[in-house]
C-alpha cells in the first residue's frame, strides 16, 4: 500500500476544519465594519 498517500489523506482530512474556520474568520473580518474591535472572536 502507498503509505504516503494515506498519510497525506489523513493530514488533509484533519486540516479541513482548520481551513474552513480560517476561511470563515477571513470572510467575517473582511465583511466586518471597522468599528468592530476584534472580529476574530466570533460566536459559534
SULBELDA-V343756 format. One record per residue. N is the residue number from 0. RES is the residue in one small letter. SS is DSSP state (A for helix, B for strand, O for the rest). PHI is phi in radians with two decimals (999 if undefined). NEAR is the number of other ideal C-beta (glycine too) atoms within 8 Angstrom. Layout:
# SULBELDA-V343756
n=[N/N]
res=[RES/RES]
ss=[SS/SS]
phi=[PHI/PHI]
near=[NEAR/NEAR]
This chain:
# SULBELDA-V343756
n=[0/1/2/3/4/5/6/7/8/9/10/11/12/13/14/15/16/17/18/19/20/21/22/23/24/25/26/27/28/29/30/31/32/33/34/35/36/37/38/39/40/41/42/43]
res=[x/x/x/x/x/x/x/x/x/x/x/x/x/x/x/x/x/x/x/x/x/x/x/x/x/x/x/x/x/x/x/x/x/x/x/x/x/x/x/x/x/x/x/x]
ss=[O/O/A/A/A/A/A/A/A/A/A/A/A/A/A/A/A/A/A/A/A/A/A/A/A/A/A/A/A/A/A/O/O/O/O/O/O/O/O/O/O/O/O/O]
phi=[999/-1.57/-1.23/-1.11/-1.15/-1.13/-1.11/-1.08/-1.13/-1.12/-1.10/-1.08/-1.13/-1.28/-1.55/-1.00/-1.05/-1.14/-1.14/-1.12/-1.17/-1.13/-1.15/-1.15/-1.13/-1.11/-1.14/-1.15/-1.17/-1.22/-1.57/-1.31/-1.16/-1.21/-1.30/-1.19/-1.18/-2.55/-1.22/-1.17/-1.53/-1.95/-1.21/-1.18]
near=[3/5/6/6/7/9/8/8/8/8/8/8/7/7/8/8/7/7/8/8/8/8/8/9/11/8/8/10/9/6/5/8/4/4/4/7/3/5/9/6/4/8/2/2]
